[in-house]
Amino acid sequence: MATDAEHHQIFSVIRERRSVRNYTDREVPDESIQKIIAAGIQAPTALGLQPWQFVVVRDRDLMRQVSDYCKPILAEKIREEPRHPETEAFLAALRDPAYSIFYNAPVLVLVLGAREVVSSVIDCALCAENMLLAAWALGLGSCWVGSATLVEQNPRLLAALRVPDDHQIVAPLIFGYPALLLPKPERREPLITWVP
Ligand SMILES: Cc1cc2nc3c(=O)[nH]c(=O)nc-3n(C[C@H](O)[C@H](O)[C@H](O)COP(=O)(O)O)c2cc1C
């Protein structure tokens, strides 16, 4: 069992972690990625099947191609939704050729879920959250870039990313050293119903 001090640390990591959308060029060592994945696979899985695989992408040119492919599809999806000031700003960013959905992070890790396991999306999401927390504990920033799953519509890029047919992309996660840390978005007070 963890000591009191270790318990204290996990609460501060959970509280402080936030999505990072601006990275330095500093490479993330393979050992850090290994540690992050090692933390990921400690997550519980519904049937104990651990239905995941990981792809580590450091190829910035490939990441750029994935981003360029996803951006217009994403813009189209957003245009179909009700307008908010935030989405207007995001639409403008998507039109900027320099904007990458991966925010110039040096590494992308795809958490892939086995298609034949019914619980694999939930299992892989738990794995992914462990990975985001582990990254923060190592001094790394991260962001779950859900929009990158749109790449599943492109067989050529999917093959380049080495995603096997029997797996789907559940969590595209970027990691890197933060260049800019913005304040964490405030959380609303949770609605809690206590049933005596
Ligand atoms: C399933 C999922 C998909 C997400 N997709 C994106 C994304 O495509 N781009 C992005 O910048 N952030 C993405 N995020 C990050 C959220 O915007 C972020 O977690 C949320 O605003 C709360 O901020 P925090 O992570 O800093 O606490 C995603 C998060 C989740 C859980």
PDBQT file of the ligand as one rigid body, heavy atoms in Angstrom, charges set to zero:
ROOT
HETATM    1  C1  LIG A 201     -11.905  12.531 -25.236  1.00  0.00    +0.000 C 
HETATM    2  C2  LIG A 201     -11.135  13.837 -25.258  1.00  0.00    +0.000 A 
HETATM    3  C3  LIG A 201     -10.848  14.424 -26.475  1.00  0.00    +0.000 A 
HETATM    4  C4  LIG A 201     -10.139  15.628 -26.499  1.00  0.00    +0.000 A 
HETATM    5  N1  LIG A 201      -9.812  16.167 -27.720  1.00  0.00    +0.000 NA
HETATM    6  C5  LIG A 201      -9.092  17.315 -27.766  1.00  0.00    +0.000 A 
HETATM    7  C6  LIG A 201      -8.673  17.846 -29.021  1.00  0.00    +0.000 A 
HETATM    8  O1  LIG A 201      -8.949  17.293 -30.088  1.00  0.00    +0.000 OA
HETATM    9  N2  LIG A 201      -7.920  18.975 -29.001  1.00  0.00    +0.000 N 
HETATM   10  C7  LIG A 201      -7.585  19.602 -27.842  1.00  0.00    +0.000 A 
HETATM   11  O2  LIG A 201      -6.899  20.609 -27.879  1.00  0.00    +0.000 OA
HETATM   12  N3  LIG A 201      -7.955  19.113 -26.633  1.00  0.00    +0.000 NA
HETATM   13  C8  LIG A 201      -8.690  17.984 -26.566  1.00  0.00    +0.000 A 
HETATM   14  N4  LIG A 201      -9.038  17.441 -25.357  1.00  0.00    +0.000 N 
HETATM   15  C9  LIG A 201      -8.636  18.119 -24.098  1.00  0.00    +0.000 C 
HETATM   16  C10 LIG A 201      -9.810  18.850 -23.467  1.00  0.00    +0.000 C 
HETATM   17  O3  LIG A 201     -10.121  19.993 -24.209  1.00  0.00    +0.000 OA
HETATM   18  C11 LIG A 201      -9.413  19.209 -21.998  1.00  0.00    +0.000 C 
HETATM   19  O4  LIG A 201      -9.134  18.039 -21.284  1.00  0.00    +0.000 OA
HETATM   20  C12 LIG A 201     -10.518  19.985 -21.280  1.00  0.00    +0.000 C 
HETATM   21  O5  LIG A 201     -10.743  21.221 -21.880  1.00  0.00    +0.000 OA
HETATM   22  C13 LIG A 201     -10.182  20.195 -19.794  1.00  0.00    +0.000 C 
HETATM   23  O6  LIG A 201      -8.946  20.843 -19.654  1.00  0.00    +0.000 OA
HETATM   24  P1  LIG A 201      -7.727  20.206 -18.862  1.00  0.00    +0.000 P 
HETATM   25  O7  LIG A 201      -7.358  18.908 -19.549  1.00  0.00    +0.000 OA
HETATM   26  O8  LIG A 201      -6.637  21.220 -18.986  1.00  0.00    +0.000 OA
HETATM   27  O9  LIG A 201      -8.143  19.969 -17.463  1.00  0.00    +0.000 OA
HETATM   28  C14 LIG A 201      -9.727  16.247 -25.302  1.00  0.00    +0.000 A 
HETATM   29  C15 LIG A 201     -10.013  15.625 -24.081  1.00  0.00    +0.000 A 
HETATM   30  C16 LIG A 201     -10.711  14.434 -24.061  1.00  0.00    +0.000 A 
HETATM   31  C17 LIG A 201     -11.006  13.770 -22.714  1.00  0.00    +0.000 C 
ENDROOT
TORSDOF 0
